[in-house]
Amino acid sequence: MKMKLKLTLLLFGVSIIFFMGCRKDPGRAVTIVGTNLNSPKPGTLTGTFTATGAFNTSGTAVMVVVPVGLDSIHCTYAMTARNGTFNIAMDCEKPPKMTGVWKVINGTGRYNHLQGNGSLIMMFPPDIPAGAISTETMTGVVW
């Protein structure tokens, strides 16, 4: 009876690890700051980005902003660096909260297998005048 119980518990434990996955690397901290040459209104915005921490790079960025309902925004951020590209999906709350979450969705070159996620804060001038500079500060982990 004890042997059956031990075997059952062992199989249960192995099953949990198998189905939940086992990532040995807990991730490395990263901060990505995107600067857009426009406001976070619907449409396509262009600008630059800088990543520090787990990897250090910078380059150009293109963000596509799509409103979702009355108080949410979904953005896709395409970042191009010297060693490849990576794309980030973001889901944010419109002002006054201006917070959200981000996740790496794919990459090329050096960033081909990049994965990561975290939180973000949007900042832009009040009343969003034409030509305003907005920033997205993303913090989190990548692996």
TORLUM-801566 format. One record per residue: residue number from 1; y, x, z of N, C-alpha, C in turn. Coordinates in steps of 0.2 Angstrom, whole numbers, padded with zeros to 4 digits. Layout:
     n      nv      nu      nw     cav     cau     caw      cv      cu      cw
   NUM       Y       X       Z       Y       X       Z       Y       X       Z
...
END
This chain:
     n      nv      nu      nw     cav     cau     caw      cv      cu      cw
     1   -0006    0004    0000    0000    0000    0000    0006    0004    0000
     2    0006    0010    0004    0012    0014    0004    0013    0018   -0002
     3    0008    0019   -0005    0008    0023   -0012    0011    0018   -0017
     4    0009    0012   -0017    0012    0007   -0022    0020    0006   -0021
     5    0022    0006   -0014    0029    0005   -0013    0033    0011   -0015
     6    0030    0017   -0014    0034    0023   -0016    0034    0024   -0023
     7    0029    0022   -0027    0029    0022   -0034    0034    0017   -0037
     8    0034    0011   -0034    0039    0006   -0036    0046    0008   -0035
     9    0047    0011   -0029    0054    0013   -0028    0056    0019   -0033
    10    0052    0024   -0034    0053    0029   -0039    0054    0026   -0046
    11    0050    0022   -0048    0052    0019   -0055    0058    0015   -0055
    12    0060    0012   -0049    0066    0008   -0049    0072    0013   -0050
    13    0072    0018   -0046    0077    0023   -0046    0078    0026   -0053
    14    0072    0028   -0056    0073    0031   -0063    0075    0026   -0068
    15    0074    0020   -0067    0076    0015   -0071    0084    0014   -0071
    16    0086    0014   -0065    0093    0014   -0064    0097    0019   -0067
    17    0095    0025   -0066    0098    0031   -0069    0097    0031   -0077
    18    0092    0029   -0079    0091    0028   -0087    0096    0023   -0090
    19    0096    0017   -0087    0100    0012   -0089    0108    0013   -0088
    20    0110    0016   -0083    0117    0017   -0081    0119    0023   -0085
    21    0115    0027   -0087    0117    0034   -0090    0119    0039   -0084
    22    0119    0045   -0086    0120    0050   -0081    0124    0056   -0085
    23    0131    0055   -0083    0135    0060   -0086    0136    0065   -0080
    24    0134    0072   -0082    0135    0077   -0077    0142    0079   -0076
    25    0146    0079   -0081    0153    0081   -0081    0157    0076   -0079
    26    0160    0076   -0073    0164    0070   -0071    0171    0069   -0075
    27    0172    0074   -0079    0178    0074   -0083    0184    0079   -0080
    28    0188    0080   -0085    0194    0085   -0083    0200    0081   -0084
    29    0205    0082   -0079    0211    0079   -0079    0215    0081   -0085
    30    0219    0076   -0088    0223    0077   -0094    0229    0072   -0093
    31    0235    0075   -0096    0241    0071   -0096    0243    0071   -0103
    32    0244    0065   -0107    0247    0065   -0113    0253    0061   -0114
    33    0258    0064   -0116    0265    0061   -0116    0267    0060   -0124
    34    0267    0054   -0126    0269    0052   -0133    0277    0050   -0133
    35    0280    0053   -0137    0287    0051   -0138    0288    0048   -0145
    36    0291    0042   -0145    0292    0038   -0151    0299    0037   -0153
    37    0300    0038   -0159    0307    0037   -0162    0309    0030   -0163
    38    0307    0026   -0159    0308    0019   -0160    0306    0015   -0153
    39    0307    0009   -0153    0305    0005   -0147    0298    0002   -0148
    40    0295    0000   -0142    0288   -0003   -0142    0288   -0010   -0144
    41    0292   -0012   -0150    0291   -0018   -0153    0286   -0018   -0158
    42    0283   -0024   -0161    0278   -0024   -0166    0280   -0020   -0172
    43    0275   -0017   -0174    0276   -0012   -0180    0273   -0005   -0179
    44    0275   -0001   -0184    0272    0006   -0184    0278    0011   -0181
    45    0277    0015   -0176    0281    0019   -0174    0279    0026   -0175
    46    0284    0031   -0176    0282    0038   -0177    0285    0042   -0172
    47    0282    0048   -0170    0285    0052   -0165    0280    0058   -0164
    48    0280    0061   -0158    0277    0067   -0157    0273    0066   -0150
    49    0268    0071   -0149    0264    0070   -0142    0263    0077   -0140
    50    0262    0078   -0133    0260    0084   -0130    0255    0082   -0125
    51    0249    0086   -0125    0244    0085   -0120    0243    0092   -0116
    52    0242    0091   -0110    0241    0096   -0105    0236    0095   -0100
    53    0233    0100   -0098    0227    0099   -0093    0221    0101   -0096
    54    0216    0097   -0097    0210    0098   -0099    0210    0102   -0106
    55    0215    0100   -0110    0216    0103   -0116    0224    0103   -0117
    56    0226    0109   -0121    0234    0109   -0122    0235    0109   -0129
    57    0239    0104   -0131    0240    0104   -0139    0246    0100   -0139
    58    0249    0099   -0145    0254    0095   -0147    0254    0094   -0154
    59    0258    0089   -0157    0258    0087   -0164    0262    0081   -0165
    60    0260    0078   -0171    0264    0072   -0173    0259    0066   -0171
    61    0263    0060   -0170    0259    0054   -0168    0262    0048   -0172
    62    0257    0043   -0173    0259    0037   -0176    0256    0031   -0172
    63    0260    0027   -0170    0257    0021   -0165    0259    0014   -0169
    64    0253    0010   -0169    0254    0004   -0172    0254   -0001   -0166
    65    0259   -0005   -0165    0260   -0010   -0159    0259   -0017   -0162
    66    0254   -0020   -0158    0252   -0027   -0159    0253   -0031   -0153
    67    0257   -0036   -0153    0258   -0041   -0147    0251   -0045   -0146
    68    0249   -0046   -0140    0244   -0050   -0139    0246   -0055   -0133
    69    0246   -0061   -0135    0249   -0067   -0131    0256   -0066   -0129
    70    0258   -0068   -0123    0265   -0068   -0121    0267   -0062   -0117
    71    0262   -0059   -0114    0264   -0053   -0110    0260   -0047   -0111
    72    0256   -0046   -0116    0252   -0040   -0117    0254   -0037   -0124
    73    0252   -0031   -0124    0253   -0027   -0131    0246   -0023   -0132
    74    0244   -0023   -0138    0238   -0018   -0139    0241   -0013   -0144
    75    0240   -0007   -0143    0242   -0001   -0147    0237    0003   -0149
    76    0237    0006   -0155    0233    0011   -0157    0237    0017   -0159
    77    0235    0023   -0156    0239    0029   -0156    0235    0034   -0160
    78    0238    0036   -0166    0234    0042   -0170    0238    0048   -0168
    79    0235    0053   -0166    0238    0059   -0164    0235    0065   -0168
    80    0239    0069   -0172    0237    0074   -0176    0240    0081   -0173
    81    0235    0085   -0172    0236    0092   -0169    0234    0097   -0174
    82    0235    0103   -0173    0233    0109   -0178    0225    0109   -0179
    83    0222    0107   -0173    0214    0108   -0174    0210    0101   -0175
    84    0214    0096   -0176    0211    0090   -0178    0215    0084   -0175
    85    0212    0078   -0176    0215    0072   -0174    0211    0068   -0168
    86    0215    0064   -0164    0211    0059   -0160    0215    0053   -0160
    87    0211    0047   -0159    0214    0041   -0159    0213    0038   -0152
    88    0218    0034   -0149    0218    0031   -0143    0220    0024   -0144
    89    0216    0020   -0140    0217    0012   -0140    0221    0011   -0133
    90    0226    0007   -0133    0230    0006   -0127    0231   -0002   -0126
    91    0230   -0004   -0120    0231   -0011   -0118    0237   -0011   -0113
    92    0242   -0014   -0114    0248   -0013   -0109    0251   -0020   -0108
    93    0255   -0020   -0102    0258   -0026   -0100    0266   -0025   -0102
    94    0269   -0031   -0105    0276   -0030   -0107    0280   -0030   -0101
    95    0286   -0028   -0102    0291   -0027   -0097    0291   -0034   -0093
    96    0292   -0034   -0086    0295   -0028   -0083    0289   -0023   -0080
    97    0283   -0025   -0081    0277   -0020   -0078    0277   -0014   -0082
    98    0276   -0014   -0088    0276   -0008   -0093    0270   -0003   -0090
    99    0265   -0006   -0088    0259   -0002   -0087    0253   -0004   -0091
   100    0248    0001   -0091    0242   -0001   -0095    0236    0004   -0094
   101    0231    0003   -0099    0226    0008   -0099    0225    0010   -0106
   102    0221    0016   -0106    0220    0019   -0113    0213    0022   -0113
   103    0211    0023   -0119    0204    0025   -0120    0204    0029   -0127
   104    0201    0035   -0127    0200    0038   -0134    0194    0034   -0137
   105    0196    0033   -0144    0191    0029   -0148    0187    0033   -0153
   106    0191    0039   -0155    0187    0043   -0160    0191    0049   -0161
   107    0189    0054   -0165    0192    0060   -0166    0189    0064   -0172
   108    0193    0069   -0174    0190    0074   -0179    0191    0081   -0177
   109    0188    0086   -0181    0189    0093   -0179    0187    0094   -0172
   110    0191    0098   -0169    0190    0100   -0162    0189    0094   -0157
   111    0192    0088   -0159    0191    0082   -0155    0186    0077   -0157
   112    0181    0080   -0161    0176    0075   -0164    0172    0072   -0159
   113    0171    0075   -0153    0167    0072   -0148    0171    0070   -0142
   114    0177    0070   -0142    0181    0069   -0137    0181    0062   -0134
   115    0180    0061   -0128    0180    0055   -0124    0184    0055   -0118
   116    0187    0049   -0116    0191    0049   -0111    0195    0043   -0110
   117    0198    0042   -0104    0202    0036   -0102    0206    0037   -0096
   118    0210    0032   -0095    0215    0032   -0089    0220    0027   -0089
   119    0225    0028   -0086    0231    0023   -0085    0237    0026   -0089
   120    0242    0022   -0090    0248    0024   -0093    0254    0020   -0091
   121    0260    0023   -0092    0266    0020   -0090    0271    0021   -0096
   122    0274    0015   -0098    0278    0015   -0104    0285    0016   -0101
   123    0290    0019   -0105    0297    0020   -0103    0301    0019   -0109
   124    0306    0015   -0109    0311    0015   -0114    0317    0012   -0112
   125    0323    0013   -0115    0329    0011   -0113    0330    0003   -0112
   126    0334    0000   -0108    0335   -0007   -0108    0338   -0009   -0114
   127    0336   -0015   -0116    0339   -0019   -0122    0337   -0015   -0128
   128    0333   -0010   -0128    0330   -0007   -0134    0334   -0006   -0140
   129    0339   -0002   -0140    0344   -0002   -0145    0340    0002   -0151
   130    0342    0000   -0157    0339    0004   -0163    0340    0011   -0162
   131    0334    0014   -0164    0334    0022   -0164    0332    0024   -0157
   132    0331    0020   -0152    0329    0022   -0145    0323    0026   -0145
   133    0323    0030   -0140    0317    0034   -0139    0313    0032   -0133
   134    0307    0030   -0135    0302    0028   -0129    0297    0033   -0128
   135    0294    0033   -0122    0288    0037   -0120    0283    0033   -0117
   136    0277    0036   -0119    0270    0033   -0116    0267    0039   -0112
   137    0267    0039   -0105    0264    0044   -0102    0257    0042   -0099
   138    0252    0045   -0102    0245    0043   -0101    0242    0049   -0096
   139    0239    0047   -0091    0235    0051   -0086    0228    0049   -0086
   140    0223    0053   -0085    0216    0051   -0084    0212    0057   -0085
   141    0206    0056   -0087    0201    0061   -0088    0198    0061   -0095
   142    0196    0067   -0097    0192    0068   -0104    0186    0072   -0103
   143    0181    0071   -0107    0175    0075   -0107    0173    0076   -0114
END
